[in-house]
Amino acid sequence: MASASRLAQRLQQGDKRAFEEFVDEFGARLQSLARRYSSTQSDAEDLTQEIFIQVFRSVHSFRGEAALSTWVYRVALNLCIRHSHRAKPEHLDMSTTTEIADESRRANPERCAAQSELSRQVRGALDTLSEQHREVILLHELHGL
């Protein structure tokens, strides 16, 4: 955690190299989180960029009372939630999802059916939770927090 604390200090001082290290450290995880709240890959990339901009703009407010990763995920999650409330269903791009699903079905239809059923059950269970509890489960199970 000392390196994360030092990274936060360097970010607060405006060190450009520190921001590059930050992107290397958190980029993939933040993009994964953004994909969960976006309907398209393009939206996820835009949302990830928004997250990085917001972190850059507000890093001075990081007080070190929590881990840097905790603070970053809170900033990211707030933006993701706002994004999902703004998203409109008519913008869903199902072509990529359909292509991937078609390839998977042809490769192993039984496995695909089992995964599909499990996904349906998990989504159903998640839908019964409050938004706050759903976020906790997703952050823990999908992002290891």
Secondary structure, DSSP 8 states (H G I E B T S, - for coil): -HHHHHHHHHHHTT-HHHHHHHHHHHHHHHHHHHHHT-SSHHHHHHHHHHHHHHHHHHGGG--SSS-HHHHHHHHHHHHHHHHHHH--GGG---HHHHHHHHHHHHH-HHHHHHHHHHHHHHHHHHHTS-HHHHHHHHHHHHH--
